[in-house]
Amino acid sequence: MNKSIKKITAFIGLGLMLASCGGHATCAAYGYIKYDQEKQEIQKEINSVSHVENETI
């Protein structure tokens, strides 16, 4: 019983924290994930172009 009360309290606290910042923390996290994915795609493109230029496909 005591553990479930702690879990519920932590969940409500986390929900209030996210709601109090207007969801900006969530948006920032998704923005970072998108940025990281784009960065990885660009790096893959750069690597593939350098292999083609060096004829080491």
N, CA, C and O atoms as a Tripos MOL2 file, in Angstrom:
@<TRIPOS>MOLECULE
protein
  228   227    57     0     0
PROTEIN
NO_CHARGES

@<TRIPOS>ATOM
      1 N           0.8290   -1.1950    0.0000 N.3       1 MET1
      2 CA          0.0000    0.0000    0.0000 C.3       1 MET1
      3 C           0.8700    1.2560    0.0000 C.2       1 MET1
      4 O           0.5890    2.2130   -0.7210 O.2       1 MET1
      5 N           1.9070    1.2460    0.7960 N.am      2 ASN2
      6 CA          2.7680    2.4140    0.9210 C.3       2 ASN2
      7 C           3.5070    2.7000   -0.3840 C.2       2 ASN2
      8 O           3.6630    3.8610   -0.7630 O.2       2 ASN2
      9 N           3.9680    1.6460   -1.0810 N.am      3 LYS3
     10 CA          4.6700    1.8260   -2.3460 C.3       3 LYS3
     11 C           3.7480    2.3740   -3.4170 C.2       3 LYS3
     12 O           4.1610    3.2090   -4.2210 O.2       3 LYS3
     13 N           2.5110    1.9180   -3.4390 N.am      4 SER4
     14 CA          1.5720    2.4000   -4.4520 C.3       4 SER4
     15 C           1.2570    3.8780   -4.2400 C.2       4 SER4
     16 O           1.0900    4.6220   -5.2060 O.2       4 SER4
     17 N           1.1770    4.2990   -2.9970 N.am      5 ILE5
     18 CA          0.9260    5.7180   -2.7090 C.3       5 ILE5
     19 C           2.1040    6.5550   -3.1770 C.2       5 ILE5
     20 O           1.9110    7.6380   -3.7310 O.2       5 ILE5
     21 N           3.3170    6.0730   -2.9630 N.am      6 LYS6
     22 CA          4.5040    6.7960   -3.4210 C.3       6 LYS6
     23 C           4.5260    6.8950   -4.9470 C.2       6 LYS6
     24 O           4.8570    7.9440   -5.4990 O.2       6 LYS6
     25 N           4.1760    5.8060   -5.6210 N.am      7 LYS7
     26 CA          4.1680    5.8120   -7.0800 C.3       7 LYS7
     27 C           3.1210    6.7910   -7.6080 C.2       7 LYS7
     28 O           3.3880    7.5410   -8.5470 O.2       7 LYS7
     29 N           1.9430    6.7860   -7.0120 N.am      8 ILE8
     30 CA          0.8810    7.6980   -7.4520 C.3       8 ILE8
     31 C           1.3010    9.1370   -7.2210 C.2       8 ILE8
     32 O           1.0860    9.9930   -8.0790 O.2       8 ILE8
     33 N           1.8970    9.4110   -6.0720 N.am      9 THR9
     34 CA          2.3520   10.7630   -5.7580 C.3       9 THR9
     35 C           3.4390   11.2120   -6.7350 C.2       9 THR9
     36 O           3.4300   12.3560   -7.1900 O.2       9 THR9
     37 N           4.3720   10.3220   -7.0580 N.am     10 ALA10
     38 CA          5.4320   10.6670   -8.0040 C.3      10 ALA10
     39 C           4.8480   10.9240   -9.3930 C.2      10 ALA10
     40 O           5.2680   11.8560  -10.0800 O.2      10 ALA10
     41 N           3.8940   10.1140   -9.8040 N.am     11 PHE11
     42 CA          3.2630   10.2870  -11.1130 C.3      11 PHE11
     43 C           2.5220   11.6150  -11.1910 C.2      11 PHE11
     44 O           2.6240   12.3250  -12.1910 O.2      11 PHE11
     45 N           1.7810   11.9530  -10.1490 N.am     12 ILE12
     46 CA          1.0530   13.2260  -10.1210 C.3      12 ILE12
     47 C           2.0420   14.3930  -10.1180 C.2      12 ILE12
     48 O           1.8260   15.3910  -10.8060 O.2      12 ILE12
     49 N           3.1180   14.2720   -9.3510 N.am     13 GLY13
     50 CA          4.1310   15.3270   -9.3110 C.3      13 GLY13
     51 C           4.7760   15.5400  -10.6600 C.2      13 GLY13
     52 O           4.9780   16.6790  -11.0800 O.2      13 GLY13
     53 N           5.1010   14.4560  -11.3460 N.am     14 LEU14
     54 CA          5.6940   14.5690  -12.6750 C.3      14 LEU14
     55 C           4.7110   15.2120  -13.6480 C.2      14 LEU14
     56 O           5.0940   16.0580  -14.4560 O.2      14 LEU14
     57 N           3.4660   14.8160  -13.5700 N.am     15 GLY15
     58 CA          2.4410   15.4090  -14.4250 C.3      15 GLY15
     59 C           2.2950   16.8960  -14.1800 C.2      15 GLY15
     60 O           2.1550   17.6700  -15.1270 O.2      15 GLY15
     61 N           2.3250   17.3060  -12.9230 N.am     16 LEU16
     62 CA          2.2230   18.7330  -12.5980 C.3      16 LEU16
     63 C           3.4380   19.5090  -13.0930 C.2      16 LEU16
     64 O           3.3090   20.6380  -13.5650 O.2      16 LEU16
     65 N           4.6090   18.9050  -12.9860 N.am     17 MET17
     66 CA          5.8160   19.5880  -13.4720 C.3      17 MET17
     67 C           5.7420   19.8070  -14.9730 C.2      17 MET17
     68 O           6.0690   20.8900  -15.4580 O.2      17 MET17
     69 N           5.3170   18.7900  -15.7140 N.am     18 LEU18
     70 CA          5.2120   18.9320  -17.1600 C.3      18 LEU18
     71 C           4.1180   19.9210  -17.5420 C.2      18 LEU18
     72 O           4.2750   20.6880  -18.4910 O.2      18 LEU18
     73 N           3.0220   19.9050  -16.8120 N.am     19 ALA19
     74 CA          1.9310   20.8210  -17.1110 C.3      19 ALA19
     75 C           2.3010   22.2570  -16.7530 C.2      19 ALA19
     76 O           1.8720   23.1930  -17.4280 O.2      19 ALA19
     77 N           3.0820   22.4370  -15.7100 N.am     20 SER20
     78 CA          3.4290   23.7850  -15.2650 C.3      20 SER20
     79 C           4.3340   24.5000  -16.2630 C.2      20 SER20
     80 O           4.3180   25.7280  -16.3410 O.2      20 SER20
     81 N           5.1190   23.7490  -17.0220 N.am     21 CYS21
     82 CA          5.9770   24.3970  -18.0060 C.3      21 CYS21
     83 C           5.2870   24.4350  -19.3720 C.2      21 CYS21
     84 O           5.9160   24.7600  -20.3790 O.2      21 CYS21
     85 N           4.0220   24.1100  -19.4020 N.am     22 GLY22
     86 CA          3.2660   24.2000  -20.6410 C.3      22 GLY22
     87 C           3.6570   23.1440  -21.6540 C.2      22 GLY22
     88 O           3.3780   23.3070  -22.8410 O.2      22 GLY22
     89 N           4.2860   22.0840  -21.2290 N.am     23 GLY23
     90 CA          4.6950   21.0330  -22.1440 C.3      23 GLY23
     91 C           5.9700   21.3560  -22.8990 C.2      23 GLY23
     92 O           6.3470   20.6250  -23.8140 O.2      23 GLY23
     93 N           6.6410   22.4390  -22.5320 N.am     24 HIS24
     94 CA          7.8580   22.8320  -23.2450 C.3      24 HIS24
     95 C           8.9680   21.7920  -23.0980 C.2      24 HIS24
     96 O           9.7540   21.5820  -24.0220 O.2      24 HIS24
     97 N           9.0290   21.1490  -21.9470 N.am     25 ALA25
     98 CA         10.0640   20.1320  -21.7590 C.3      25 ALA25
     99 C           9.8410   18.9660  -22.7080 C.2      25 ALA25
    100 O          10.7900   18.4110  -23.2620 O.2      25 ALA25
    101 N           8.5850   18.6040  -22.8870 N.am     26 THR26
    102 CA          8.2750   17.5140  -23.8110 C.3      26 THR26
    103 C           8.6140   17.9110  -25.2310 C.2      26 THR26
    104 O           9.2020   17.1240  -25.9730 O.2      26 THR26
    105 N           8.2510   19.1220  -25.6200 N.am     27 CYS27
    106 CA          8.5530   19.6030  -26.9680 C.3      27 CYS27
    107 C          10.0610   19.6810  -27.1920 C.2      27 CYS27
    108 O          10.5470   19.3610  -28.2770 O.2      27 CYS27
    109 N          10.7890   20.1000  -26.1810 N.am     28 ALA28
    110 CA         12.2400   20.1950  -26.3050 C.3      28 ALA28
    111 C          12.8580   18.8110  -26.4800 C.2      28 ALA28
    112 O          13.8130   18.6450  -27.2390 O.2      28 ALA28
    113 N          12.3170   17.8260  -25.7830 N.am     29 ALA29
    114 CA         12.8420   16.4670  -25.9120 C.3      29 ALA29
    115 C          12.5980   15.9340  -27.3150 C.2      29 ALA29
    116 O          13.4950   15.3410  -27.9150 O.2      29 ALA29
    117 N          11.3980   16.1360  -27.8440 N.am     30 TYR30
    118 CA         11.1060   15.6720  -29.1910 C.3      30 TYR30
    119 C          11.9380   16.4340  -30.2210 C.2      30 TYR30
    120 O          12.3760   15.8540  -31.2150 O.2      30 TYR30
    121 N          12.1570   17.7210  -29.9910 N.am     31 GLY31
    122 CA         12.9850   18.5090  -30.8920 C.3      31 GLY31
    123 C          14.4140   17.9990  -30.9220 C.2      31 GLY31
    124 O          15.0310   17.9350  -31.9850 O.2      31 GLY31
    125 N          14.9390   17.6380  -29.7720 N.am     32 TYR32
    126 CA         16.3030   17.1160  -29.7140 C.3      32 TYR32
    127 C          16.4000   15.7740  -30.4310 C.2      32 TYR32
    128 O          17.3770   15.5120  -31.1330 O.2      32 TYR32
    129 N          15.3900   14.9270  -30.2580 N.am     33 ILE33
    130 CA         15.3930   13.6230  -30.9290 C.3      33 ILE33
    131 C          15.3910   13.8150  -32.4390 C.2      33 ILE33
    132 O          16.1300   13.1390  -33.1540 O.2      33 ILE33
    133 N          14.5640   14.7340  -32.9230 N.am     34 LYS34
    134 CA         14.5090   15.0020  -34.3640 C.3      34 LYS34
    135 C          15.8410   15.5520  -34.8600 C.2      34 LYS34
    136 O          16.3240   15.1550  -35.9200 O.2      34 LYS34
    137 N          16.4390   16.4710  -34.0910 N.am     35 TYR35
    138 CA         17.7310   17.0450  -34.4550 C.3      35 TYR35
    139 C          18.8050   15.9630  -34.5270 C.2      35 TYR35
    140 O          19.6180   15.9480  -35.4520 O.2      35 TYR35
    141 N          18.8050   15.0570  -33.5480 N.am     36 ASP36
    142 CA         19.8020   13.9900  -33.5160 C.3      36 ASP36
    143 C          19.6350   13.0540  -34.7130 C.2      36 ASP36
    144 O          20.6260   12.6180  -35.2990 O.2      36 ASP36
    145 N          18.3880   12.7400  -35.0800 N.am     37 GLN37
    146 CA         18.1450   11.8740  -36.2380 C.3      37 GLN37
    147 C          18.6220   12.5440  -37.5260 C.2      37 GLN37
    148 O          19.2410   11.8970  -38.3700 O.2      37 GLN37
    149 N          18.3370   13.8310  -37.6780 N.am     38 GLU38
    150 CA         18.7820   14.5530  -38.8690 C.3      38 GLU38
    151 C          20.3070   14.6140  -38.9280 C.2      38 GLU38
    152 O          20.8940   14.4860  -40.0030 O.2      38 GLU38
    153 N          20.9460   14.8080  -37.7780 N.am     39 LYS39
    154 CA         22.4000   14.8670  -37.7220 C.3      39 LYS39
    155 C          23.0010   13.5360  -38.1690 C.2      39 LYS39
    156 O          23.9900   13.5150  -38.9020 O.2      39 LYS39
    157 N          22.4080   12.4290  -37.7310 N.am     40 GLN40
    158 CA         22.9040   11.1150  -38.1210 C.3      40 GLN40
    159 C          22.7130   10.8740  -39.6140 C.2      40 GLN40
    160 O          23.5870   10.2980  -40.2600 O.2      40 GLN40
    161 N          21.5740   11.3090  -40.1750 N.am     41 GLU41
    162 CA         21.3250   11.1490  -41.6110 C.3      41 GLU41
    163 C          22.3320   11.9460  -42.4300 C.2      41 GLU41
    164 O          22.8420   11.4610  -43.4400 O.2      41 GLU41
    165 N          22.6150   13.1600  -41.9980 N.am     42 ILE42
    166 CA         23.5840   13.9980  -42.7050 C.3      42 ILE42
    167 C          24.9640   13.3560  -42.6550 C.2      42 ILE42
    168 O          25.6870   13.3560  -43.6520 O.2      42 ILE42
    169 N          25.3330   12.8070  -41.4970 N.am     43 GLN43
    170 CA         26.6370   12.1620  -41.3690 C.3      43 GLN43
    171 C          26.7370   10.9540  -42.2900 C.2      43 GLN43
    172 O          27.7910   10.7160  -42.8800 O.2      43 GLN43
    173 N          25.6550   10.1860  -42.4220 N.am     44 LYS44
    174 CA         25.6540    9.0320  -43.3210 C.3      44 LYS44
    175 C          25.8170    9.4780  -44.7690 C.2      44 LYS44
    176 O          26.5400    8.8430  -45.5370 O.2      44 LYS44
    177 N          25.1390   10.5820  -45.1500 N.am     45 GLU45
    178 CA         25.2610   11.1000  -46.5090 C.3      45 GLU45
    179 C          26.6810   11.5620  -46.7950 C.2      45 GLU45
    180 O          27.2110   11.3230  -47.8800 O.2      45 GLU45
    181 N          27.2950   12.2220  -45.8240 N.am     46 ILE46
    182 CA         28.6690   12.6950  -45.9950 C.3      46 ILE46
    183 C          29.6070   11.5080  -46.1740 C.2      46 ILE46
    184 O          30.4890   11.5360  -47.0310 O.2      46 ILE46
    185 N          29.4210   10.4760  -45.3760 N.am     47 ASN47
    186 CA         30.2750    9.2850  -45.4850 C.3      47 ASN47
    187 C          30.0930    8.6000  -46.8310 C.2      47 ASN47
    188 O          31.0710    8.1530  -47.4300 O.2      47 ASN47
    189 N          28.8570    8.5090  -47.3180 N.am     48 SER48
    190 CA         28.6360    7.8320  -48.5960 C.3      48 SER48
    191 C          29.2230    8.6420  -49.7450 C.2      48 SER48
    192 O          29.7440    8.0590  -50.6960 O.2      48 SER48
    193 N          29.1520    9.9690  -49.6830 N.am     49 VAL49
    194 CA         29.7260   10.8090  -50.7310 C.3      49 VAL49
    195 C          31.2440   10.6780  -50.7310 C.2      49 VAL49
    196 O          31.8600   10.6030  -51.7940 O.2      49 VAL49
    197 N          31.8440   10.6510  -49.5630 N.am     50 SER50
    198 CA         33.3100   10.5410  -49.5090 C.3      50 SER50
    199 C          33.7710    9.1860  -50.0380 C.2      50 SER50
    200 O          34.8390    9.1070  -50.6450 O.2      50 SER50
    201 N          33.0110    8.1330  -49.8300 N.am     51 HIS51
    202 CA         33.3670    6.8250  -50.3620 C.3      51 HIS51
    203 C          33.2710    6.8180  -51.8870 C.2      51 HIS51
    204 O          34.1070    6.2200  -52.5640 O.2      51 HIS51
    205 N          32.2580    7.4780  -52.4180 N.am     52 VAL52
    206 CA         32.0920    7.5140  -53.8730 C.3      52 VAL52
    207 C          33.2300    8.3200  -54.5020 C.2      52 VAL52
    208 O          33.7620    7.9290  -55.5410 O.2      52 VAL52
    209 N          33.6020    9.4270  -53.8880 N.am     53 GLU53
    210 CA         34.6690   10.2530  -54.4390 C.3      53 GLU53
    211 C          36.0050    9.5270  -54.3940 C.2      53 GLU53
    212 O          36.8390    9.7270  -55.2770 O.2      53 GLU53
    213 N          36.2250    8.6990  -53.3990 N.am     54 ASN54
    214 CA         37.4700    7.9610  -53.2790 C.3      54 ASN54
    215 C          37.4140    6.6240  -54.0210 C.2      54 ASN54
    216 O          38.3930    5.8780  -54.0490 O.2      54 ASN54
    217 N          36.2680    6.3320  -54.6160 N.am     55 GLU55
    218 CA         36.0290    5.0910  -55.3450 C.3      55 GLU55
    219 C          36.2920    3.8700  -54.4740 C.2      55 GLU55
    220 O          36.8980    2.8910  -54.9100 O.2      55 GLU55
    221 N          35.8310    3.9500  -53.2530 N.am     56 THR56
    222 CA         35.9840    2.8250  -52.3260 C.3      56 THR56
    223 C          34.6230    2.3150  -51.8970 C.2      56 THR56
    224 O          34.3690    2.1120  -50.7100 O.2      56 THR56
    225 N          33.7650    2.1140  -52.8550 N.am     57 ILE57
    226 CA         32.3940    1.6740  -52.5600 C.3      57 ILE57
    227 C          32.4230    0.2560  -52.0200 C.2      57 ILE57
    228 O          31.3740   -0.3070  -51.7080 O.2      57 ILE57
@<TRIPOS>BOND
     1     1     2 1
     2     2     3 1
     3     3     4 2
     4     3     5 am
     5     5     6 1
     6     6     7 1
     7     7     8 2
     8     7     9 am
     9     9    10 1
    10    10    11 1
    11    11    12 2
    12    11    13 am
    13    13    14 1
    14    14    15 1
    15    15    16 2
    16    15    17 am
    17    17    18 1
    18    18    19 1
    19    19    20 2
    20    19    21 am
    21    21    22 1
    22    22    23 1
    23    23    24 2
    24    23    25 am
    25    25    26 1
    26    26    27 1
    27    27    28 2
    28    27    29 am
    29    29    30 1
    30    30    31 1
    31    31    32 2
    32    31    33 am
    33    33    34 1
    34    34    35 1
    35    35    36 2
    36    35    37 am
    37    37    38 1
    38    38    39 1
    39    39    40 2
    40    39    41 am
    41    41    42 1
    42    42    43 1
    43    43    44 2
    44    43    45 am
    45    45    46 1
    46    46    47 1
    47    47    48 2
    48    47    49 am
    49    49    50 1
    50    50    51 1
    51    51    52 2
    52    51    53 am
    53    53    54 1
    54    54    55 1
    55    55    56 2
    56    55    57 am
    57    57    58 1
    58    58    59 1
    59    59    60 2
    60    59    61 am
    61    61    62 1
    62    62    63 1
    63    63    64 2
    64    63    65 am
    65    65    66 1
    66    66    67 1
    67    67    68 2
    68    67    69 am
    69    69    70 1
    70    70    71 1
    71    71    72 2
    72    71    73 am
    73    73    74 1
    74    74    75 1
    75    75    76 2
    76    75    77 am
    77    77    78 1
    78    78    79 1
    79    79    80 2
    80    79    81 am
    81    81    82 1
    82    82    83 1
    83    83    84 2
    84    83    85 am
    85    85    86 1
    86    86    87 1
    87    87    88 2
    88    87    89 am
    89    89    90 1
    90    90    91 1
    91    91    92 2
    92    91    93 am
    93    93    94 1
    94    94    95 1
    95    95    96 2
    96    95    97 am
    97    97    98 1
    98    98    99 1
    99    99   100 2
   100    99   101 am
   101   101   102 1
   102   102   103 1
   103   103   104 2
   104   103   105 am
   105   105   106 1
   106   106   107 1
   107   107   108 2
   108   107   109 am
   109   109   110 1
   110   110   111 1
   111   111   112 2
   112   111   113 am
   113   113   114 1
   114   114   115 1
   115   115   116 2
   116   115   117 am
   117   117   118 1
   118   118   119 1
   119   119   120 2
   120   119   121 am
   121   121   122 1
   122   122   123 1
   123   123   124 2
   124   123   125 am
   125   125   126 1
   126   126   127 1
   127   127   128 2
   128   127   129 am
   129   129   130 1
   130   130   131 1
   131   131   132 2
   132   131   133 am
   133   133   134 1
   134   134   135 1
   135   135   136 2
   136   135   137 am
   137   137   138 1
   138   138   139 1
   139   139   140 2
   140   139   141 am
   141   141   142 1
   142   142   143 1
   143   143   144 2
   144   143   145 am
   145   145   146 1
   146   146   147 1
   147   147   148 2
   148   147   149 am
   149   149   150 1
   150   150   151 1
   151   151   152 2
   152   151   153 am
   153   153   154 1
   154   154   155 1
   155   155   156 2
   156   155   157 am
   157   157   158 1
   158   158   159 1
   159   159   160 2
   160   159   161 am
   161   161   162 1
   162   162   163 1
   163   163   164 2
   164   163   165 am
   165   165   166 1
   166   166   167 1
   167   167   168 2
   168   167   169 am
   169   169   170 1
   170   170   171 1
   171   171   172 2
   172   171   173 am
   173   173   174 1
   174   174   175 1
   175   175   176 2
   176   175   177 am
   177   177   178 1
   178   178   179 1
   179   179   180 2
   180   179   181 am
   181   181   182 1
   182   182   183 1
   183   183   184 2
   184   183   185 am
   185   185   186 1
   186   186   187 1
   187   187   188 2
   188   187   189 am
   189   189   190 1
   190   190   191 1
   191   191   192 2
   192   191   193 am
   193   193   194 1
   194   194   195 1
   195   195   196 2
   196   195   197 am
   197   197   198 1
   198   198   199 1
   199   199   200 2
   200   199   201 am
   201   201   202 1
   202   202   203 1
   203   203   204 2
   204   203   205 am
   205   205   206 1
   206   206   207 1
   207   207   208 2
   208   207   209 am
   209   209   210 1
   210   210   211 1
   211   211   212 2
   212   211   213 am
   213   213   214 1
   214   214   215 1
   215   215   216 2
   216   215   217 am
   217   217   218 1
   218   218   219 1
   219   219   220 2
   220   219   221 am
   221   221   222 1
   222   222   223 1
   223   223   224 2
   224   223   225 am
   225   225   226 1
   226   226   227 1
   227   227   228 2
@<TRIPOS>SUBSTRUCTURE
     1 MET1         2 RESIDUE 1 A MET
     2 ASN2         6 RESIDUE 1 A ASN
     3 LYS3        10 RESIDUE 1 A LYS
     4 SER4        14 RESIDUE 1 A SER
     5 ILE5        18 RESIDUE 1 A ILE
     6 LYS6        22 RESIDUE 1 A LYS
     7 LYS7        26 RESIDUE 1 A LYS
     8 ILE8        30 RESIDUE 1 A ILE
     9 THR9        34 RESIDUE 1 A THR
    10 ALA10       38 RESIDUE 1 A ALA
    11 PHE11       42 RESIDUE 1 A PHE
    12 ILE12       46 RESIDUE 1 A ILE
    13 GLY13       50 RESIDUE 1 A GLY
    14 LEU14       54 RESIDUE 1 A LEU
    15 GLY15       58 RESIDUE 1 A GLY
    16 LEU16       62 RESIDUE 1 A LEU
    17 MET17       66 RESIDUE 1 A MET
    18 LEU18       70 RESIDUE 1 A LEU
    19 ALA19       74 RESIDUE 1 A ALA
    20 SER20       78 RESIDUE 1 A SER
    21 CYS21       82 RESIDUE 1 A CYS
    22 GLY22       86 RESIDUE 1 A GLY
    23 GLY23       90 RESIDUE 1 A GLY
    24 HIS24       94 RESIDUE 1 A HIS
    25 ALA25       98 RESIDUE 1 A ALA
    26 THR26      102 RESIDUE 1 A THR
    27 CYS27      106 RESIDUE 1 A CYS
    28 ALA28      110 RESIDUE 1 A ALA
    29 ALA29      114 RESIDUE 1 A ALA
    30 TYR30      118 RESIDUE 1 A TYR
    31 GLY31      122 RESIDUE 1 A GLY
    32 TYR32      126 RESIDUE 1 A TYR
    33 ILE33      130 RESIDUE 1 A ILE
    34 LYS34      134 RESIDUE 1 A LYS
    35 TYR35      138 RESIDUE 1 A TYR
    36 ASP36      142 RESIDUE 1 A ASP
    37 GLN37      146 RESIDUE 1 A GLN
    38 GLU38      150 RESIDUE 1 A GLU
    39 LYS39      154 RESIDUE 1 A LYS
    40 GLN40      158 RESIDUE 1 A GLN
    41 GLU41      162 RESIDUE 1 A GLU
    42 ILE42      166 RESIDUE 1 A ILE
    43 GLN43      170 RESIDUE 1 A GLN
    44 LYS44      174 RESIDUE 1 A LYS
    45 GLU45      178 RESIDUE 1 A GLU
    46 ILE46      182 RESIDUE 1 A ILE
    47 ASN47      186 RESIDUE 1 A ASN
    48 SER48      190 RESIDUE 1 A SER
    49 VAL49      194 RESIDUE 1 A VAL
    50 SER50      198 RESIDUE 1 A SER
    51 HIS51      202 RESIDUE 1 A HIS
    52 VAL52      206 RESIDUE 1 A VAL
    53 GLU53      210 RESIDUE 1 A GLU
    54 ASN54      214 RESIDUE 1 A ASN
    55 GLU55      218 RESIDUE 1 A GLU
    56 THR56      222 RESIDUE 1 A THR
    57 ILE57      226 RESIDUE 1 A ILE
